[in-house]
């Protein structure tokens, strides 16, 4: 994303950067920009000039400086935009409860069976060292009826292990100890249909990916505000429509459509706020405001699920907050910067004058009097994905970053959507999983300000891997210790996912930055889509997912050591300026900045 003298530019690749954990990107890129000398731009400029002969230029922030940074207007919009991200928190992770698998066994029709034969109709199996009723088979009922009619007793007269078995031809009985109903119990997604559990979760993540792809382009064309409310409407309406589904196929289709708006409105709110606010308020909003709103929604989810244990009631409750945002259309403004980029100066001035009225300050008679768009610059040089393949050093770092991003997303979502398996009480587990993100975001912010990038990413990956290996050494009854280790792993992956986007932006020149982040984030989204399948490996051995996530983290940590250090260096503008990998010395004592050439540059913000 480039902010060139008040004009925001986006392309389809940038939407991937903000797909998840986008909150640190504005902060660090802004700090980097301010540490470098003012730069010129290669293509379209938005400038503010007194007349044709003057050389003084004012950017957007300077033009609205009379409003102040933190007046009543900014506070109100700040709160409303942060609140708009709350539904995303419980919308994304509702999978934890919607796709939960209650204990189940074959249904036994109580006809012509004695009580003893009815109780023993389900075979006993040993799973993970424990005896439990078979979930997918039963003894053939016609055989049991004959034995019952002849007066034989199970176990005493008949050896049960020799009896023929059959599938659950009459359906299943589901336990209601924890859940009244879930998607799994509603559509019988068990036994031979268990693959549909994984597929349903994957459909959701693919919907999020597609939605983020198109929403970025649409917001550039039609504005931030229409896309924010349009995607919120999609999320709300189709989440509500899920309640009336009577088949798994229809549910999956509507689930995909509802996912189109899940993160798209989060991205729109983030960009809208970053373009409305200035100075420290912009930094605070981009770095903490949006992510805390998301986390609040995540923490509210187990509370909703605890009191609404039926999947339809839960979805109905999760869709209601979206309706509450309809009145916000008249309170949340369009981005003045976007309006200026579309040459709609009068509308931009009207919004700023309204802000001045709210802040009780006097606006100048003409705010953007000398606004003009200069499109006479030289031809813009275009870059694409193949430019990442031409130079070996850029190719290597791209492959490493793709691996690291894949690992971060796989580990994060793997631990997040499996929280129902962490503890005897899935509601407590989900709340702890949400709460751990708050210190993770704070840690990420501190690490990005004070610690070297390469060692921070390597260390956080190892921190995520170690507890996942230790879990395998615990005895079966150590659920609390196991939960603590998994939360430590989730803390690490949450922190790392936030850090890696900034590190990635610092590793590429301006013309390749969006392409590189788009490629890496696409690979990361593939990882989140594959996560449900990796979790299903736990059916064969409960430790396989942990070993997989941990091993990926160790491999990625080792690979990250081959990335160059960028801490304390300005953002590279050309391929010649990209940081080179130095010898393995202590980055804390080496902050040599790479020189910035005097040619024209695009500002990263």
Buried (B, 14 or more C-beta within 10 A) or exposed (E): BBBBBBBBBBBBBBBBBBBBBBBBBBBBBBBBBEEBEEBBBBBBBBBBBEEEEEEEBBBBBEBBEBBBBBBEBBEBBBEBBBBBBBBBBBBBBBBBBBBBBBBBBBBBEEEEBBEBBBEBBBBEEEEEEEEEBBBBBBBBBEBBBEBBEEEBEBEEEBEEEEBEBBEBEEEBBBEEEBBBBBBBBBBBBBBEEBEBBBBBBBBBBBBBBBBBBBBBBBBBEEBBBBBBBBBBBBBBBBBBBBBEBEEBEEBBBBBBBBBBBBBBBBBBBBBBBBBBBBBEBBBBBBBBBBBBBBBBBBBBBBEBBBEBBBBBBBBBBBBEBBEEBEEBEEEBBBBBBBBBBBEBBEBBBBBBEEBBEBBEEEBEEEBBEBBBBEEEEEEEEEBEEEBBEEBEEBEBBBBBBBBBBBBBBBBBBBBBBBBBBBBEBBBBBBBBBBBBBBEBBEBBBEBBEEBBBBBBBBBBBBBBBBBBBBBEEEEEEEBEBBBBBBBBBBBBBBBBBBBBBBBBBBBBBBBBBBBBBBBBBBBBBBBBBBBBEBBBBBEEEBBBBBBBBBBBBBBBBEBBEEBBBBBBBBBBBBBEBBBEBEEEEEBEEEEEEBEBEEEBBBBBB
